[in-house]
Amino acid sequence: MFKEKKMILVSLGLSVCLTAGLTGLTTSADGGNADGVSITDMKGREITLEQPAERIVALTASDCEILYAIGAGDKLVGRGTFCDYPEEVLEVPEVNSGEDMNIEEVIALDPDVLLMSDMAQTEEQVQMLEDAGIRVVVSEAKDIEGVYTAIEMIGALMGQDEKAAEVVDSMKDTFAELSEKSKGDGTQTVYFEVSPLESGLWTAGANTFMDEIATMLGVKNCFSDVDGWGEISEEQVLERNPDFIVTITMYYGEGPTPTEEILSRVGWENVTAVKNQKILNLQNDELSRPAPRLADGAKLLYDFIYEETDETTEAASEVTPAEESAEAGD
């Protein structure tokens, strides 16, 4: 049930643990609308376009989300396998990344730019793409500040600097508001389960956006001693006895829900979060993807910790991507 989800998360974990240089970016004119765009991507590579990109392929789900958030989703002509939000992105042709990429298939889409993470393609593949006139841009956010950089960089590429700035400002405002009103003093702990027991437990440690958001909300990540995304043991979770558990396991409508599965685990009955039924299931990548919806995930986590009852929290955590998209458009 969780195989595909785990594949996404492990890939994400390996990717974000690589330290990509978060360098500055510039455009040649205010708003990026005049001819000529020059940026430094998140690998430190100088990229120059004669004009903002009109056709783009994005291999990572976070970059697809950013494109739609800044109003450039209509420029997307190809998407990576795991790009699934917003719902309309599923209508865009899918392309593979890594060794399985069909270079000719990408070239046939005639993009100006291919957006990828640092690990997505080999140097040989990148060279083949650039020899075909496709500019390859690395977008690699491993923390919230990196998400801001990615949004601004992609905004510059697409001639949407102003809209990108609005998205970043909105995220910053949300985070500042949540941080200011959070009542926690860091004594309560949260455990982020990014891969469930049946697949081998993985968690988000220090230097991840989940850890940053926990700190922002006044709670302590009980695996803050783990660097990045790491595999842990069941015994470690039981020993650390978290007050809250956040799971991002998908539910496909059969068997126990992710929350029910955790509540029924043998030996977990004395974990504080289990005893108090303080388990939040976020199935829509709100906290597991370096994209603008991190602000939405932070809101859901804040409500879970400080305001929501068990019933309303469960309802909030099961909002579908389509419903979230509709709410975002209000």
C-alpha positions as CSV (number, residue, x, y, z in Angstrom):
1,M,0.0,0.0,0.0
2,F,2.8,2.4,0.8
3,K,5.4,1.3,-1.7
4,E,4.9,4.2,-4.1
5,K,4.7,6.8,-1.3
6,K,7.9,5.4,0.3
7,M,9.6,5.7,-3.0
8,I,8.8,9.4,-3.3
9,L,9.9,10.1,0.3
10,V,13.2,8.2,0.2
11,S,14.0,9.8,-3.1
12,L,13.1,13.2,-1.6
13,G,15.2,12.5,1.4
14,L,18.3,11.5,-0.5
15,S,17.9,14.5,-2.7
16,V,17.4,17.1,-0.1
17,C,20.3,15.8,2.0
18,L,22.6,16.9,-0.7
19,T,23.8,20.4,0.1
20,A,23.1,22.6,-3.0
21,G,24.4,26.1,-2.9
22,L,21.5,28.5,-2.5
23,T,22.9,31.4,-4.5
24,G,21.3,34.6,-5.7
25,L,19.4,35.3,-8.8
26,T,18.8,38.3,-11.0
27,T,16.6,39.2,-14.0
28,S,17.6,41.7,-16.6
29,A,14.5,43.9,-16.1
30,D,11.9,44.6,-13.5
31,G,9.3,41.9,-13.4
32,G,11.3,39.7,-15.8
33,N,9.1,40.7,-18.7
34,A,11.7,42.3,-21.0
35,D,13.9,40.3,-23.2
36,G,16.7,38.7,-21.4
37,V,16.7,36.6,-18.2
38,S,19.8,35.8,-16.2
39,I,19.8,33.7,-13.1
40,T,22.1,31.6,-10.9
41,D,20.4,28.2,-10.3
42,M,20.6,26.3,-7.0
43,K,23.7,24.4,-8.2
44,G,25.5,27.7,-8.8
45,R,25.2,27.5,-12.6
46,E,24.7,30.7,-14.6
47,I,21.7,30.4,-16.8
48,T,20.8,33.0,-19.5
49,L,17.6,33.0,-21.7
50,E,16.8,35.5,-24.4
51,Q,13.4,35.8,-22.9
52,P,11.3,34.3,-20.1
53,A,10.5,30.6,-20.7
54,E,7.4,29.8,-22.7
55,R,7.6,26.0,-22.5
56,I,9.0,24.1,-19.5
57,V,9.4,20.5,-18.3
58,A,9.6,20.0,-14.5
59,L,10.7,16.7,-13.1
60,T,10.0,17.3,-9.4
61,A,6.6,17.5,-7.8
62,S,7.6,20.6,-5.8
63,D,8.6,22.6,-8.9
64,C,5.3,21.7,-10.6
65,E,3.5,23.1,-7.6
66,I,5.6,26.2,-7.7
67,L,4.8,26.8,-11.4
68,Y,1.1,26.6,-10.7
69,A,1.3,28.8,-7.6
70,I,3.0,31.6,-9.5
71,G,0.5,31.4,-12.4
72,A,2.8,29.7,-14.9
73,G,1.1,26.2,-14.9
74,D,0.0,26.8,-18.5
75,K,3.7,26.8,-19.6
76,L,4.2,23.3,-18.3
77,V,4.6,20.9,-21.3
78,G,6.0,17.9,-19.4
79,R,6.1,16.6,-15.8
80,G,7.9,14.1,-13.7
81,T,6.3,10.8,-12.7
82,F,5.3,11.9,-9.1
83,C,4.0,15.4,-10.0
84,D,0.4,15.2,-8.9
85,Y,-0.7,18.6,-7.6
86,P,-2.7,20.5,-8.5
87,E,-5.1,18.0,-10.1
88,E,-4.8,19.6,-13.5
89,V,-1.1,18.7,-13.7
90,L,-2.2,15.1,-14.4
91,E,-3.3,16.3,-17.8
92,V,0.3,17.2,-18.7
93,P,2.4,14.6,-20.5
94,E,4.5,12.5,-18.1
95,V,8.2,11.9,-18.6
96,N,10.7,9.7,-16.6
97,S,13.7,11.1,-14.9
98,G,17.1,9.5,-14.1
99,E,18.5,6.7,-16.2
100,D,15.0,5.9,-17.6
101,M,14.6,9.3,-19.2
102,N,13.9,9.2,-22.9
103,I,15.9,12.2,-24.1
104,E,14.2,12.1,-27.5
105,E,10.8,12.2,-25.8
106,V,11.8,15.4,-23.9
107,I,13.3,17.0,-26.9
108,A,10.0,16.3,-28.8
109,L,8.2,18.4,-26.2
110,D,10.3,21.4,-27.4
111,P,10.8,23.0,-23.9
112,D,12.9,26.1,-23.4
113,V,13.9,24.9,-19.9
114,L,14.0,21.6,-18.0
115,L,13.8,22.0,-14.2
116,M,15.3,19.1,-12.2
117,S,16.8,18.3,-8.8
118,D,20.5,17.7,-8.4
119,M,20.2,14.0,-8.6
120,A,17.6,13.7,-11.5
121,Q,19.9,13.2,-14.5
122,T,23.4,12.2,-15.3
123,E,26.0,14.8,-16.6
124,E,25.8,13.0,-20.0
125,Q,22.0,13.4,-20.1
126,V,22.3,17.1,-19.1
127,Q,24.8,17.7,-21.9
128,M,22.6,16.0,-24.5
129,L,19.7,18.2,-23.4
130,E,21.7,21.4,-23.5
131,D,23.2,20.4,-26.9
132,A,19.6,20.2,-28.1
133,G,19.0,23.8,-27.0
134,I,17.2,23.0,-23.7
135,R,18.5,24.9,-20.7
136,V,18.8,22.7,-17.7
137,V,18.1,24.4,-14.3
138,V,18.7,22.8,-10.9
139,S,16.1,23.5,-8.3
140,E,17.1,22.0,-4.9
141,A,15.3,23.2,-1.8
142,K,16.2,21.4,1.5
143,D,14.8,23.9,3.9
144,I,12.2,26.7,4.0
145,E,14.7,29.4,2.9
146,G,15.5,27.1,0.0
147,V,11.9,27.0,-0.9
148,Y,11.8,30.8,-1.1
149,T,14.9,30.7,-3.3
150,A,13.3,28.1,-5.6
151,I,10.1,30.1,-5.9
152,E,12.0,33.3,-6.7
153,M,14.3,31.6,-9.2
154,I,11.4,29.9,-11.1
155,G,9.5,33.2,-11.0
156,A,12.4,34.9,-12.7
157,L,12.6,32.1,-15.3
158,M,9.0,32.4,-16.2
159,G,8.8,36.2,-16.1
160,Q,6.6,36.0,-13.0
161,D,8.8,37.8,-10.5
162,E,6.0,39.8,-8.9
163,K,3.7,36.8,-8.4
164,A,6.6,34.8,-7.0
165,A,7.3,37.5,-4.5
166,E,3.6,37.5,-3.5
167,V,3.8,33.7,-2.9
168,V,6.9,34.0,-0.8
169,D,5.5,36.9,1.2
170,S,2.3,35.0,1.9
171,M,4.3,32.0,3.2
172,K,6.4,34.3,5.4
173,D,3.3,36.0,6.8
174,T,1.7,32.7,7.6
175,F,4.8,31.3,9.3
176,A,5.2,34.6,11.3
177,E,1.6,34.5,12.4
178,L,1.7,30.9,13.5
179,S,5.0,31.4,15.3
180,E,3.8,34.4,17.2
181,K,0.6,32.8,18.5
182,S,2.1,29.3,19.2
183,K,2.1,28.6,23.0
184,G,4.6,25.8,23.1
185,D,7.9,26.1,25.0
186,G,9.6,23.1,23.3
187,T,8.8,20.7,26.1
188,Q,6.3,18.7,24.1
189,T,7.6,16.5,21.3
190,V,6.4,15.4,17.8
191,Y,7.4,12.4,15.8
192,F,7.2,12.7,12.0
193,E,6.6,9.3,10.4
194,V,7.5,9.6,6.7
195,S,7.5,5.8,6.1
196,P,5.3,3.4,8.2
197,L,6.3,0.4,10.3
198,E,5.5,-2.2,7.6
199,S,7.9,-0.5,5.2
200,G,10.7,0.3,7.7
201,L,10.4,3.5,9.7
202,W,11.8,6.7,8.3
203,T,11.6,10.1,9.9
204,A,12.5,13.8,9.3
205,G,15.3,15.0,11.5
206,A,17.3,18.3,11.7
207,N,17.8,20.4,8.6
208,T,14.4,19.5,7.2
209,F,11.4,21.7,6.7
210,M,9.4,19.5,9.1
211,D,11.9,20.1,11.8
212,E,11.8,23.9,11.1
213,I,8.0,24.0,11.3
214,A,8.0,22.0,14.6
215,T,10.4,24.5,16.1
216,M,8.3,27.4,14.7
217,L,5.2,26.0,16.5
218,G,7.0,25.6,19.8
219,V,7.3,21.8,19.9
220,K,10.4,19.7,19.7
221,N,11.1,17.2,17.0
222,C,12.0,14.1,19.0
223,F,14.4,13.0,16.3
224,S,16.2,16.3,15.9
225,D,19.5,14.5,16.5
226,V,19.0,12.8,13.1
227,D,20.5,14.8,10.3
228,G,18.0,15.1,7.4
229,W,15.8,12.2,6.4
230,G,16.8,9.0,8.2
231,E,15.8,5.4,9.0
232,I,15.0,4.7,12.6
233,S,13.9,1.8,14.8
234,E,10.6,1.1,16.4
235,E,12.4,0.9,19.8
236,Q,13.7,4.4,19.3
237,V,10.2,5.8,18.9
238,L,9.0,4.0,21.9
239,E,11.9,5.2,24.0
240,R,11.4,8.8,23.0
241,N,7.7,8.6,23.7
242,P,6.4,11.5,21.5
243,D,3.4,13.6,22.6
244,F,2.3,14.0,18.9
245,I,2.6,11.8,15.9
246,V,2.4,13.1,12.3
247,T,2.1,10.4,9.6
248,I,2.0,11.1,5.9
249,T,1.1,7.5,4.8
250,M,-1.5,7.4,2.0
251,Y,-4.8,5.6,2.6
252,Y,-6.4,3.8,-0.4
253,G,-9.8,3.0,1.1
254,E,-9.0,-0.6,2.3
255,G,-8.1,-1.9,5.7
256,P,-7.3,0.3,8.7
257,T,-6.6,4.0,8.1
258,P,-3.0,5.2,8.9
259,T,-4.2,6.6,12.2
260,E,-6.0,3.3,13.1
261,E,-2.9,1.3,12.2
262,I,-0.7,3.3,14.5
263,L,-3.2,3.1,17.3
264,S,-3.3,-0.7,17.0
265,R,0.4,-1.3,17.0
266,V,1.5,-3.8,19.6
267,G,3.7,-2.2,22.2
268,W,2.7,1.3,21.3
269,E,-0.2,1.6,23.7
270,N,1.9,3.4,26.3
271,V,3.2,6.1,23.9
272,T,1.7,9.4,25.0
273,A,0.5,10.3,21.5
274,V,-1.2,6.9,21.2
275,K,-2.8,7.1,24.6
276,N,-4.2,10.6,23.9
277,Q,-5.0,9.7,20.3
278,K,-2.9,12.7,19.1
279,I,-2.1,11.4,15.6
280,L,-2.4,13.6,12.5
281,N,-2.5,12.0,9.1
282,L,-1.5,14.4,6.3
283,Q,-1.9,12.5,3.1
284,N,-1.5,15.3,0.6
285,D,2.2,16.2,0.9
286,E,1.5,19.4,2.8
287,L,4.6,18.9,5.0
288,S,6.6,16.5,2.9
289,R,7.2,18.6,-0.2
290,P,9.3,21.8,-0.5
291,A,6.6,23.9,-2.0
292,P,4.2,26.7,-1.1
293,R,1.8,24.4,0.6
294,L,4.2,24.0,3.5
295,A,2.4,27.0,4.9
296,D,-0.9,25.0,4.7
297,G,0.8,22.1,6.4
298,A,2.0,24.4,9.2
299,K,-1.5,25.6,9.7
300,L,-2.9,22.1,9.9
301,L,-0.2,21.1,12.4
302,Y,-0.8,24.2,14.5
303,D,-4.6,23.5,14.6
304,F,-3.8,19.9,15.5
305,I,-1.5,20.8,18.4
306,Y,-3.4,23.8,19.8
307,E,-7.0,24.1,18.7
308,E,-8.6,21.2,16.8
309,T,-10.5,18.3,18.5
310,D,-9.7,14.8,17.4
311,E,-12.7,14.6,15.1
312,T,-12.1,17.9,13.3
313,T,-8.4,17.3,13.0
314,E,-9.1,13.9,11.4
315,A,-11.5,15.6,9.0
316,A,-9.0,18.4,8.1
317,S,-6.2,15.9,7.5
318,E,-8.3,14.0,4.9
319,V,-9.0,17.0,2.7
320,T,-8.4,15.9,-0.9
321,P,-6.0,17.7,-3.3
322,A,-9.0,18.9,-5.4
323,E,-10.7,20.4,-2.3
324,E,-7.4,22.1,-1.3
325,S,-7.0,23.5,-4.8
326,A,-10.5,24.9,-4.6
327,E,-9.8,26.4,-1.2
328,A,-6.6,28.0,-2.5
329,G,-8.5,29.7,-5.2
330,D,-11.0,31.3,-2.9
